Amino acid sequence: MDLIRTTARSEETDLLRLQRLYARYGYDKFRMSKFEDYTLYLQNKDFLKGGNIITFNGPDGRLLALKQDVTLSIVKNARDEATPCKVYYTENVYRASDDTNDIREIPQAGVEYVGQVDVYAMSEVLLLALESLSVVSERYILGVSHMGFVRGLLDAADFSMDVRRQVLACIQNKSAHELHALCRAHGVEASLEEKLCALSTVFGKPEDCFPTLEGMAVNDATEEAVRELRQIYDLLCETGHGENVRIDFSVANDMQYYNGVTFQGFVDGTPRSVLSGGRYDDLLRKFGRKSGAIGFAVYLDLLEYGRSGSDAGADALVLYDPADVKGLAGAVQALQQSGRRVRVQSERTDDRAYKTVYAFREGGLVEL
């Protein structure tokens, strides 16, 4: 039995397991300082995940910023070389709320691959994303889409950049009604309108979605995107992770930077995605690089949220009568020694879910 899976998780445990995972695949650790030149973030603000940039003046008078993103720093330092740059990181990033300016320190782990990106390289990064999710939860899903397919449909519709952003937001929000209105307002041909609106509803197991996507293909870009998704999925099935993959175009990312496969990871007990990534060749072009790039980040603060709710902190609840506690400590300790995570309280005052609930009565535990 995997002892780590049966004891209480912690951020430190997750980090250690993730680092071992990435190193096992030959990724080198990337380290950086706590700050960057402010211009790096200013020039790529659209790529950042939101939040005000926290700035200060350095000793030499330069305007510096607390580290808000790791991918930008990796791309800035990467070079076009025959040997790919394969790195992982475990870093804290700093973001200020848009509303309150409160500063948050957010722990992240992630992987970046910069170089010649072929189908195997993409599959390896998605495999690492899936295995990252499996490290932190036994129940996980990776939602996958492809910006090449989205771009291909938008090119066929000949939308302006402003309308493209609106259409992408509708796809992400699964809002077919708003998509219909946008298409009609801009004179999109009826069959193409149906395809765009259908894209907002495409979700499910890849083998069920591929025939639908193939029927929606309208040009070389969309056909190539479906072929690429099929090839990636076939390789992931070889690793035993195929059952944890879903096609979901609501996870499509920013068109200004992402140009290929994109993905988000979800684990049981956490309402938001805890992992996000994709192929971002267009970001490298802004830095004058010819290479491709793909990577992802794991948001460890959201995993902590999942641990603090439902049954993440404890899988057994012991209820007791304060007037009858003789033998309670020993009974709880015996339960813990069997590998259970145990919460003890005199009455049930919350709606957390536990695998097992016990009552301590007359010196022993009774399962309810």
Contacts in CASP RR format, 6 or more apart in sequence:
PFRMAT RR
TARGET T0000
AUTHOR 0000-0000-0000
METHOD contacts of the structure
MODEL  1
MDLIRTTARSEETDLLRLQRLYARYGYDKFRMSKFEDYTLYLQNKDFLKG
GNIITFNGPDGRLLALKQDVTLSIVKNARDEATPCKVYYTENVYRASDDT
NDIREIPQAGVEYVGQVDVYAMSEVLLLALESLSVVSERYILGVSHMGFV
RGLLDAADFSMDVRRQVLACIQNKSAHELHALCRAHGVEASLEEKLCALS
TVFGKPEDCFPTLEGMAVNDATEEAVRELRQIYDLLCETGHGENVRIDFS
VANDMQYYNGVTFQGFVDGTPRSVLSGGRYDDLLRKFGRKSGAIGFAVYL
DLLEYGRSGSDAGADALVLYDPADVKGLAGAVQALQQSGRRVRVQSERTD
DRAYKTVYAFREGGLVEL
3 339 0 8 1.000
4 13 0 8 1.000
4 17 0 8 1.000
5 138 0 8 1.000
6 339 0 8 1.000
6 340 0 8 1.000
6 341 0 8 1.000
7 339 0 8 1.000
7 341 0 8 1.000
8 307 0 8 1.000
8 313 0 8 1.000
8 314 0 8 1.000
8 341 0 8 1.000
9 136 0 8 1.000
9 303 0 8 1.000
9 307 0 8 1.000
9 312 0 8 1.000
9 313 0 8 1.000
11 107 0 8 1.000
11 300 0 8 1.000
11 303 0 8 1.000
11 304 0 8 1.000
14 109 0 8 1.000
14 135 0 8 1.000
14 136 0 8 1.000
14 300 0 8 1.000
14 303 0 8 1.000
15 90 0 8 1.000
15 107 0 8 1.000
15 109 0 8 1.000
15 300 0 8 1.000
17 135 0 8 1.000
18 88 0 8 1.000
18 90 0 8 1.000
18 109 0 8 1.000
18 110 0 8 1.000
18 132 0 8 1.000
18 135 0 8 1.000
18 298 0 8 1.000
19 29 0 8 1.000
19 88 0 8 1.000
19 90 0 8 1.000
19 109 0 8 1.000
21 128 0 8 1.000
21 131 0 8 1.000
21 132 0 8 1.000
21 135 0 8 1.000
22 88 0 8 1.000
22 110 0 8 1.000
22 111 0 8 1.000
22 128 0 8 1.000
23 29 0 8 1.000
23 88 0 8 1.000
25 86 0 8 1.000
25 124 0 8 1.000
25 128 0 8 1.000
26 86 0 8 1.000
27 86 0 8 1.000
27 87 0 8 1.000
27 88 0 8 1.000
27 111 0 8 1.000
28 86 0 8 1.000
28 87 0 8 1.000
28 88 0 8 1.000
29 87 0 8 1.000
29 88 0 8 1.000
29 89 0 8 1.000
29 90 0 8 1.000
30 70 0 8 1.000
30 74 0 8 1.000
30 87 0 8 1.000
30 88 0 8 1.000
30 89 0 8 1.000
30 112 0 8 1.000
31 89 0 8 1.000
32 67 0 8 1.000
32 70 0 8 1.000
32 73 0 8 1.000
32 89 0 8 1.000
32 91 0 8 1.000
33 67 0 8 1.000
34 66 0 8 1.000
34 67 0 8 1.000
34 92 0 8 1.000
34 94 0 8 1.000
35 56 0 8 1.000
35 64 0 8 1.000
35 65 0 8 1.000
35 66 0 8 1.000
35 67 0 8 1.000
36 64 0 8 1.000
36 65 0 8 1.000
36 67 0 8 1.000
36 68 0 8 1.000
36 72 0 8 1.000
36 73 0 8 1.000
37 62 0 8 1.000
37 63 0 8 1.000
37 64 0 8 1.000
37 65 0 8 1.000
38 53 0 8 1.000
38 55 0 8 1.000
38 62 0 8 1.000
38 63 0 8 1.000
38 64 0 8 1.000
38 65 0 8 1.000
39 63 0 8 1.000
40 65 0 8 1.000
40 72 0 8 1.000
40 73 0 8 1.000
40 76 0 8 1.000
41 48 0 8 1.000
41 53 0 8 1.000
41 65 0 8 1.000
41 68 0 8 1.000
41 69 0 8 1.000
41 72 0 8 1.000
42 53 0 8 1.000
43 286 0 8 1.000
44 72 0 8 1.000
44 283 0 8 1.000
44 286 0 8 1.000
45 53 0 8 1.000
46 254 0 8 1.000
46 256 0 8 1.000
46 257 0 8 1.000
47 69 0 8 1.000
47 71 0 8 1.000
47 72 0 8 1.000
47 254 0 8 1.000
47 256 0 8 1.000
47 257 0 8 1.000
47 283 0 8 1.000
48 68 0 8 1.000
48 69 0 8 1.000
49 69 0 8 1.000
49 95 0 8 1.000
50 95 0 8 1.000
50 98 0 8 1.000
51 68 0 8 1.000
51 95 0 8 1.000
51 96 0 8 1.000
51 97 0 8 1.000
51 98 0 8 1.000
52 95 0 8 1.000
52 96 0 8 1.000
52 97 0 8 1.000
52 98 0 8 1.000
52 101 0 8 1.000
53 65 0 8 1.000
53 68 0 8 1.000
53 96 0 8 1.000
54 65 0 8 1.000
54 66 0 8 1.000
54 68 0 8 1.000
54 94 0 8 1.000
54 95 0 8 1.000
54 96 0 8 1.000
54 103 0 8 1.000
55 63 0 8 1.000
55 64 0 8 1.000
55 65 0 8 1.000
55 66 0 8 1.000
56 63 0 8 1.000
56 64 0 8 1.000
56 65 0 8 1.000
56 66 0 8 1.000
57 63 0 8 1.000
57 64 0 8 1.000
58 64 0 8 1.000
66 94 0 8 1.000
66 103 0 8 1.000
67 73 0 8 1.000
67 91 0 8 1.000
67 92 0 8 1.000
67 93 0 8 1.000
67 94 0 8 1.000
68 93 0 8 1.000
68 94 0 8 1.000
68 95 0 8 1.000
69 93 0 8 1.000
70 89 0 8 1.000
70 91 0 8 1.000
70 93 0 8 1.000
70 108 0 8 1.000
70 110 0 8 1.000
70 112 0 8 1.000
70 297 0 8 1.000
71 112 0 8 1.000
71 280 0 8 1.000
71 283 0 8 1.000
71 295 0 8 1.000
71 297 0 8 1.000
74 85 0 8 1.000
74 87 0 8 1.000
74 89 0 8 1.000
74 112 0 8 1.000
74 114 0 8 1.000
75 112 0 8 1.000
75 114 0 8 1.000
75 283 0 8 1.000
75 284 0 8 1.000
75 287 0 8 1.000
75 289 0 8 1.000
75 293 0 8 1.000
76 287 0 8 1.000
78 85 0 8 1.000
78 114 0 8 1.000
78 115 0 8 1.000
78 284 0 8 1.000
78 289 0 8 1.000
78 291 0 8 1.000
78 293 0 8 1.000
79 85 0 8 1.000
79 289 0 8 1.000
80 115 0 8 1.000
80 289 0 8 1.000
80 290 0 8 1.000
80 291 0 8 1.000
81 115 0 8 1.000
84 113 0 8 1.000
84 114 0 8 1.000
84 115 0 8 1.000
84 116 0 8 1.000
84 121 0 8 1.000
84 291 0 8 1.000
85 112 0 8 1.000
85 113 0 8 1.000
85 114 0 8 1.000
85 115 0 8 1.000
86 111 0 8 1.000
86 112 0 8 1.000
86 113 0 8 1.000
86 114 0 8 1.000
87 111 0 8 1.000
87 112 0 8 1.000
88 109 0 8 1.000
88 110 0 8 1.000
88 111 0 8 1.000
88 112 0 8 1.000
89 108 0 8 1.000
89 109 0 8 1.000
89 110 0 8 1.000
89 112 0 8 1.000
90 107 0 8 1.000
90 108 0 8 1.000
90 109 0 8 1.000
90 110 0 8 1.000
91 107 0 8 1.000
91 108 0 8 1.000
92 105 0 8 1.000
92 106 0 8 1.000
92 107 0 8 1.000
92 108 0 8 1.000
93 105 0 8 1.000
93 106 0 8 1.000
93 108 0 8 1.000
94 103 0 8 1.000
94 104 0 8 1.000
94 105 0 8 1.000
94 106 0 8 1.000
95 103 0 8 1.000
95 104 0 8 1.000
95 106 0 8 1.000
96 102 0 8 1.000
96 103 0 8 1.000
96 104 0 8 1.000
97 104 0 8 1.000
104 301 0 8 1.000
106 299 0 8 1.000
106 300 0 8 1.000
106 301 0 8 1.000
107 300 0 8 1.000
107 301 0 8 1.000
108 297 0 8 1.000
108 298 0 8 1.000
108 299 0 8 1.000
108 300 0 8 1.000
109 132 0 8 1.000
109 297 0 8 1.000
109 298 0 8 1.000
109 300 0 8 1.000
110 132 0 8 1.000
110 295 0 8 1.000
110 296 0 8 1.000
110 297 0 8 1.000
110 298 0 8 1.000
111 125 0 8 1.000
111 128 0 8 1.000
111 129 0 8 1.000
111 295 0 8 1.000
111 296 0 8 1.000
112 293 0 8 1.000
112 294 0 8 1.000
112 295 0 8 1.000
113 121 0 8 1.000
113 124 0 8 1.000
113 125 0 8 1.000
113 293 0 8 1.000
113 294 0 8 1.000
113 295 0 8 1.000
114 284 0 8 1.000
114 289 0 8 1.000
114 291 0 8 1.000
114 292 0 8 1.000
114 293 0 8 1.000
115 121 0 8 1.000
115 291 0 8 1.000
115 292 0 8 1.000
115 293 0 8 1.000
116 291 0 8 1.000
116 292 0 8 1.000
117 279 0 8 1.000
117 281 0 8 1.000
117 291 0 8 1.000
117 292 0 8 1.000
117 293 0 8 1.000
117 294 0 8 1.000
119 228 0 8 1.000
119 231 0 8 1.000
119 232 0 8 1.000
119 235 0 8 1.000
120 235 0 8 1.000
121 294 0 8 1.000
122 228 0 8 1.000
122 232 0 8 1.000
122 261 0 8 1.000
122 279 0 8 1.000
122 294 0 8 1.000
123 231 0 8 1.000
123 232 0 8 1.000
123 235 0 8 1.000
123 236 0 8 1.000
125 278 0 8 1.000
125 294 0 8 1.000
125 295 0 8 1.000
125 296 0 8 1.000
126 142 0 8 1.000
126 144 0 8 1.000
126 232 0 8 1.000
126 236 0 8 1.000
126 261 0 8 1.000
126 263 0 8 1.000
127 235 0 8 1.000
127 236 0 8 1.000
127 239 0 8 1.000
127 241 0 8 1.000
128 296 0 8 1.000
129 142 0 8 1.000
129 263 0 8 1.000
129 265 0 8 1.000
129 275 0 8 1.000
129 277 0 8 1.000
129 296 0 8 1.000
130 140 0 8 1.000
130 142 0 8 1.000
130 236 0 8 1.000
130 239 0 8 1.000
130 241 0 8 1.000
130 244 0 8 1.000
130 245 0 8 1.000
131 241 0 8 1.000
132 275 0 8 1.000
132 296 0 8 1.000
132 298 0 8 1.000
133 140 0 8 1.000
133 141 0 8 1.000
133 142 0 8 1.000
133 244 0 8 1.000
133 265 0 8 1.000
133 266 0 8 1.000
133 267 0 8 1.000
133 274 0 8 1.000
133 275 0 8 1.000
134 140 0 8 1.000
134 241 0 8 1.000
134 244 0 8 1.000
136 267 0 8 1.000
136 274 0 8 1.000
136 298 0 8 1.000
136 303 0 8 1.000
137 267 0 8 1.000
137 268 0 8 1.000
137 269 0 8 1.000
138 268 0 8 1.000
139 267 0 8 1.000
139 268 0 8 1.000
140 244 0 8 1.000
140 265 0 8 1.000
140 266 0 8 1.000
140 267 0 8 1.000
140 268 0 8 1.000
141 244 0 8 1.000
141 245 0 8 1.000
141 246 0 8 1.000
141 265 0 8 1.000
141 266 0 8 1.000
142 241 0 8 1.000
142 244 0 8 1.000
142 245 0 8 1.000
142 246 0 8 1.000
142 263 0 8 1.000
142 264 0 8 1.000
142 265 0 8 1.000
142 266 0 8 1.000
142 275 0 8 1.000
143 245 0 8 1.000
143 246 0 8 1.000
143 247 0 8 1.000
143 248 0 8 1.000
143 251 0 8 1.000
143 263 0 8 1.000
143 264 0 8 1.000
143 265 0 8 1.000
143 266 0 8 1.000
144 206 0 8 1.000
144 229 0 8 1.000
144 232 0 8 1.000
144 233 0 8 1.000
144 245 0 8 1.000
144 246 0 8 1.000
144 247 0 8 1.000
144 248 0 8 1.000
144 251 0 8 1.000
144 261 0 8 1.000
144 262 0 8 1.000
144 263 0 8 1.000
145 247 0 8 1.000
145 248 0 8 1.000
145 249 0 8 1.000
145 250 0 8 1.000
145 251 0 8 1.000
145 252 0 8 1.000
145 261 0 8 1.000
145 262 0 8 1.000
145 263 0 8 1.000
146 225 0 8 1.000
146 226 0 8 1.000
146 228 0 8 1.000
146 229 0 8 1.000
146 260 0 8 1.000
146 261 0 8 1.000
146 262 0 8 1.000
147 252 0 8 1.000
147 253 0 8 1.000
147 255 0 8 1.000
147 258 0 8 1.000
147 259 0 8 1.000
147 260 0 8 1.000
147 261 0 8 1.000
147 262 0 8 1.000
147 279 0 8 1.000
148 221 0 8 1.000
148 222 0 8 1.000
148 224 0 8 1.000
148 225 0 8 1.000
148 259 0 8 1.000
148 260 0 8 1.000
149 199 0 8 1.000
149 213 0 8 1.000
149 217 0 8 1.000
149 221 0 8 1.000
149 222 0 8 1.000
149 225 0 8 1.000
149 226 0 8 1.000
149 229 0 8 1.000
149 249 0 8 1.000
150 168 0 8 1.000
150 171 0 8 1.000
150 199 0 8 1.000
150 249 0 8 1.000
150 252 0 8 1.000
150 255 0 8 1.000
151 221 0 8 1.000
151 255 0 8 1.000
151 259 0 8 1.000
152 218 0 8 1.000
152 219 0 8 1.000
152 221 0 8 1.000
152 222 0 8 1.000
152 225 0 8 1.000
153 192 0 8 1.000
153 195 0 8 1.000
153 196 0 8 1.000
153 199 0 8 1.000
153 216 0 8 1.000
153 218 0 8 1.000
153 222 0 8 1.000
154 164 0 8 1.000
154 167 0 8 1.000
154 255 0 8 1.000
155 219 0 8 1.000
155 221 0 8 1.000
156 192 0 8 1.000
156 218 0 8 1.000
156 219 0 8 1.000
157 167 0 8 1.000
157 183 0 8 1.000
157 186 0 8 1.000
157 188 0 8 1.000
157 192 0 8 1.000
157 196 0 8 1.000
159 167 0 8 1.000
159 186 0 8 1.000
163 182 0 8 1.000
163 186 0 8 1.000
164 255 0 8 1.000
165 255 0 8 1.000
166 182 0 8 1.000
167 179 0 8 1.000
167 182 0 8 1.000
167 196 0 8 1.000
168 252 0 8 1.000
168 255 0 8 1.000
169 175 0 8 1.000
170 176 0 8 1.000
170 178 0 8 1.000
170 179 0 8 1.000
170 182 0 8 1.000
170 200 0 8 1.000
171 179 0 8 1.000
171 196 0 8 1.000
171 199 0 8 1.000
171 200 0 8 1.000
171 249 0 8 1.000
171 250 0 8 1.000
171 252 0 8 1.000
172 250 0 8 1.000
172 251 0 8 1.000
172 252 0 8 1.000
173 200 0 8 1.000
173 250 0 8 1.000
174 200 0 8 1.000
174 201 0 8 1.000
174 250 0 8 1.000
175 200 0 8 1.000
176 197 0 8 1.000
176 198 0 8 1.000
176 200 0 8 1.000
176 201 0 8 1.000
179 193 0 8 1.000
179 196 0 8 1.000
179 197 0 8 1.000
179 200 0 8 1.000
180 193 0 8 1.000
180 197 0 8 1.000
183 192 0 8 1.000
183 193 0 8 1.000
183 196 0 8 1.000
183 197 0 8 1.000
184 193 0 8 1.000
188 196 0 8 1.000
192 218 0 8 1.000
195 216 0 8 1.000
195 218 0 8 1.000
198 212 0 8 1.000
198 216 0 8 1.000
199 216 0 8 1.000
199 249 0 8 1.000
200 249 0 8 1.000
200 250 0 8 1.000
202 209 0 8 1.000
202 212 0 8 1.000
202 213 0 8 1.000
202 247 0 8 1.000
202 248 0 8 1.000
202 249 0 8 1.000
203 209 0 8 1.000
203 246 0 8 1.000
203 247 0 8 1.000
203 248 0 8 1.000
203 249 0 8 1.000
203 250 0 8 1.000
204 246 0 8 1.000
204 247 0 8 1.000
204 248 0 8 1.000
205 245 0 8 1.000
205 246 0 8 1.000
205 247 0 8 1.000
206 229 0 8 1.000
206 230 0 8 1.000
206 233 0 8 1.000
206 242 0 8 1.000
206 245 0 8 1.000
206 246 0 8 1.000
206 247 0 8 1.000
209 247 0 8 1.000
210 226 0 8 1.000
210 229 0 8 1.000
210 230 0 8 1.000
210 247 0 8 1.000
213 222 0 8 1.000
213 225 0 8 1.000
213 226 0 8 1.000
213 229 0 8 1.000
213 247 0 8 1.000
214 223 0 8 1.000
214 226 0 8 1.000
216 222 0 8 1.000
217 223 0 8 1.000
217 226 0 8 1.000
225 260 0 8 1.000
228 260 0 8 1.000
228 261 0 8 1.000
229 247 0 8 1.000
229 261 0 8 1.000
232 261 0 8 1.000
233 242 0 8 1.000
233 245 0 8 1.000
236 242 0 8 1.000
236 245 0 8 1.000
248 264 0 8 1.000
251 262 0 8 1.000
251 263 0 8 1.000
251 264 0 8 1.000
251 273 0 8 1.000
251 276 0 8 1.000
252 258 0 8 1.000
252 262 0 8 1.000
253 262 0 8 1.000
253 276 0 8 1.000
253 277 0 8 1.000
253 278 0 8 1.000
256 282 0 8 1.000
257 280 0 8 1.000
257 282 0 8 1.000
257 283 0 8 1.000
258 278 0 8 1.000
258 279 0 8 1.000
258 280 0 8 1.000
258 282 0 8 1.000
259 279 0 8 1.000
259 280 0 8 1.000
259 281 0 8 1.000
259 282 0 8 1.000
260 278 0 8 1.000
260 279 0 8 1.000
260 281 0 8 1.000
261 278 0 8 1.000
261 279 0 8 1.000
261 294 0 8 1.000
262 277 0 8 1.000
262 278 0 8 1.000
262 279 0 8 1.000
263 275 0 8 1.000
263 276 0 8 1.000
263 277 0 8 1.000
263 278 0 8 1.000
263 296 0 8 1.000
264 273 0 8 1.000
264 275 0 8 1.000
264 276 0 8 1.000
264 277 0 8 1.000
265 273 0 8 1.000
265 274 0 8 1.000
265 275 0 8 1.000
265 276 0 8 1.000
266 272 0 8 1.000
266 273 0 8 1.000
266 274 0 8 1.000
267 274 0 8 1.000
267 303 0 8 1.000
267 306 0 8 1.000
269 306 0 8 1.000
269 309 0 8 1.000
269 310 0 8 1.000
269 312 0 8 1.000
270 302 0 8 1.000
270 303 0 8 1.000
270 305 0 8 1.000
270 306 0 8 1.000
272 302 0 8 1.000
273 299 0 8 1.000
273 302 0 8 1.000
274 298 0 8 1.000
274 299 0 8 1.000
274 302 0 8 1.000
274 303 0 8 1.000
275 296 0 8 1.000
275 297 0 8 1.000
275 298 0 8 1.000
275 299 0 8 1.000
276 296 0 8 1.000
276 297 0 8 1.000
276 299 0 8 1.000
277 294 0 8 1.000
277 295 0 8 1.000
277 296 0 8 1.000
277 297 0 8 1.000
278 294 0 8 1.000
278 295 0 8 1.000
278 296 0 8 1.000
279 292 0 8 1.000
279 293 0 8 1.000
279 294 0 8 1.000
279 295 0 8 1.000
280 293 0 8 1.000
280 294 0 8 1.000
280 295 0 8 1.000
281 291 0 8 1.000
281 292 0 8 1.000
281 293 0 8 1.000
283 293 0 8 1.000
284 290 0 8 1.000
284 291 0 8 1.000
284 292 0 8 1.000
284 293 0 8 1.000
306 312 0 8 1.000
307 313 0 8 1.000
309 352 0 8 1.000
310 352 0 8 1.000
310 353 0 8 1.000
311 352 0 8 1.000
311 353 0 8 1.000
311 354 0 8 1.000
311 355 0 8 1.000
313 341 0 8 1.000
313 343 0 8 1.000
314 341 0 8 1.000
314 342 0 8 1.000
314 343 0 8 1.000
314 352 0 8 1.000
314 354 0 8 1.000
315 340 0 8 1.000
315 341 0 8 1.000
315 354 0 8 1.000
315 355 0 8 1.000
315 356 0 8 1.000
316 335 0 8 1.000
316 340 0 8 1.000
316 341 0 8 1.000
316 342 0 8 1.000
316 343 0 8 1.000
316 354 0 8 1.000
316 355 0 8 1.000
316 356 0 8 1.000
316 357 0 8 1.000
316 358 0 8 1.000
317 342 0 8 1.000
317 343 0 8 1.000
317 344 0 8 1.000
317 345 0 8 1.000
317 348 0 8 1.000
317 352 0 8 1.000
317 354 0 8 1.000
317 356 0 8 1.000
317 357 0 8 1.000
317 358 0 8 1.000
318 328 0 8 1.000
318 331 0 8 1.000
318 332 0 8 1.000
318 335 0 8 1.000
318 342 0 8 1.000
318 343 0 8 1.000
318 344 0 8 1.000
318 345 0 8 1.000
318 358 0 8 1.000
318 359 0 8 1.000
318 360 0 8 1.000
318 365 0 8 1.000
319 345 0 8 1.000
319 346 0 8 1.000
319 347 0 8 1.000
319 348 0 8 1.000
319 357 0 8 1.000
319 358 0 8 1.000
319 359 0 8 1.000
319 360 0 8 1.000
319 368 0 8 1.000
320 328 0 8 1.000
320 344 0 8 1.000
320 345 0 8 1.000
320 346 0 8 1.000
320 359 0 8 1.000
320 360 0 8 1.000
321 346 0 8 1.000
321 360 0 8 1.000
321 361 0 8 1.000
322 346 0 8 1.000
324 360 0 8 1.000
324 361 0 8 1.000
324 362 0 8 1.000
324 363 0 8 1.000
325 360 0 8 1.000
326 363 0 8 1.000
327 360 0 8 1.000
327 363 0 8 1.000
327 364 0 8 1.000
328 344 0 8 1.000
328 360 0 8 1.000
328 363 0 8 1.000
331 360 0 8 1.000
331 363 0 8 1.000
331 364 0 8 1.000
331 365 0 8 1.000
332 342 0 8 1.000
332 344 0 8 1.000
335 342 0 8 1.000
335 358 0 8 1.000
335 365 0 8 1.000
336 342 0 8 1.000
340 356 0 8 1.000
343 354 0 8 1.000
348 357 0 8 1.000
356 367 0 8 1.000
357 367 0 8 1.000
357 368 0 8 1.000
358 365 0 8 1.000
358 366 0 8 1.000
358 367 0 8 1.000
358 368 0 8 1.000
359 365 0 8 1.000
359 366 0 8 1.000
359 368 0 8 1.000
360 366 0 8 1.000
END
